[in-house]
Amino acid sequence: IRQKEKKEQAQKILDSEQSSKRTKIIPLLPELAESVAFLFNSQRKNVLMRKDLLEKLKDSSKSPLSDSEILDRLSMMAEIVPEWIKLSSEVPLTVRIEKTVPLKAVKEKLSLAK
């Protein structure tokens, strides 16, 4: 019984850490969406290789971010606005945005997310 309680406590701690990480990241997503949209528009494409996008986002970021941090943020964005951004899980790894969805609507939805 005690082992079970310890496992439940550990799971609660893990869940709260993930929740707090999410609440810290969500306010940063509208700015990231703007950067993503700018990069896609400047390339005049709606699909980019994931590694290229990560590199360009890392270079343009105000604070130093790792590839995994940027990928976490992109994944969270894909959860919140799947109609706008999609991350492929198949090789070649790509990121696709739907340019017909207005950026203003995307940013609004991201800022309202919890």
C-alpha positions in Angstrom: 0.0 0.0 0.0 2.8 2.4 0.8 4.5 1.7 -2.5 1.3 2.5 -4.2 0.9 5.8 -2.3 4.5 6.7 -3.2 3.9 6.1 -6.8 0.7 8.2 -6.7 2.7 11.0 -5.0 5.4 10.8 -7.6 2.9 11.0 -10.4 1.2 14.0 -8.8 4.6 15.8 -8.6 5.3 14.9 -12.2 1.9 16.1 -13.4 2.3 19.4 -11.5 5.7 20.0 -13.0 4.3 19.4 -16.5 1.4 21.7 -15.8 3.7 24.5 -14.5 5.9 24.1 -17.6 2.9 24.4 -19.8 1.7 27.6 -18.0 5.1 29.1 -18.4 5.3 28.3 -22.2 1.8 29.2 -23.3 2.2 33.0 -22.9 5.2 32.8 -25.2 3.4 31.0 -28.1 1.8 34.0 -29.8 5.2 35.6 -30.4 6.5 32.3 -31.7 3.6 32.0 -34.0 4.5 35.4 -35.4 8.1 34.3 -36.0 6.9 31.0 -37.6 4.5 32.9 -39.9 7.2 35.4 -40.9 9.7 32.6 -41.7 7.2 30.7 -43.9 6.1 33.9 -45.6 9.7 35.0 -46.3 10.4 31.6 -47.8 7.1 31.7 -49.8 6.4 28.2 -48.8 3.8 26.4 -46.6 6.1 23.4 -45.8 9.6 23.6 -44.4 12.1 21.0 -43.2 11.9 20.8 -39.4 15.6 21.1 -38.9 15.8 24.2 -41.0 12.9 25.8 -39.2 14.4 25.0 -35.8 17.7 26.5 -36.8 16.1 29.7 -38.1 13.9 30.0 -35.0 16.9 29.5 -32.8 18.9 32.1 -34.6 16.1 34.7 -34.4 15.2 34.0 -30.8 15.8 36.8 -28.3 16.8 34.2 -25.6 18.9 31.2 -26.2 16.7 28.1 -26.8 17.6 24.5 -27.6 16.1 22.5 -30.4 14.1 20.5 -28.0 12.6 23.6 -26.3 11.6 25.0 -29.6 10.2 21.7 -30.7 8.2 21.4 -27.4 6.7 24.9 -28.1 5.9 24.0 -31.7 4.2 20.7 -30.5 2.2 22.6 -28.0 1.2 25.1 -30.7 0.1 22.2 -32.9 -2.1 20.9 -30.1 -3.8 24.3 -29.6 -4.1 25.3 -33.2 -4.0 22.1 -35.3 -5.9 23.8 -38.1 -2.8 26.2 -38.6 0.3 24.1 -37.9 1.1 20.5 -38.3 4.3 18.6 -37.5 5.0 15.5 -39.5 6.2 12.4 -37.6 7.4 10.7 -40.8 10.7 11.1 -42.6 11.4 13.7 -43.9 10.4 15.6 -40.8 8.5 18.7 -41.9 6.4 21.5 -40.5 3.4 22.7 -42.4 1.3 25.8 -41.9 -2.0 26.7 -43.4 -1.6 30.2 -44.8 -5.4 30.6 -45.2 -5.9 30.7 -41.5 -5.4 34.3 -40.3 -2.4 34.9 -38.0 -4.5 37.2 -35.9 -7.0 34.3 -35.2 -4.1 32.0 -34.4 -2.5 34.4 -31.9 -5.9 35.0 -30.3 -6.5 31.3 -29.8 -3.0 30.8 -28.4 -3.4 33.7 -26.0 -6.7 32.3 -24.7 -5.2 28.8 -24.3 -4.6 27.4 -20.8 
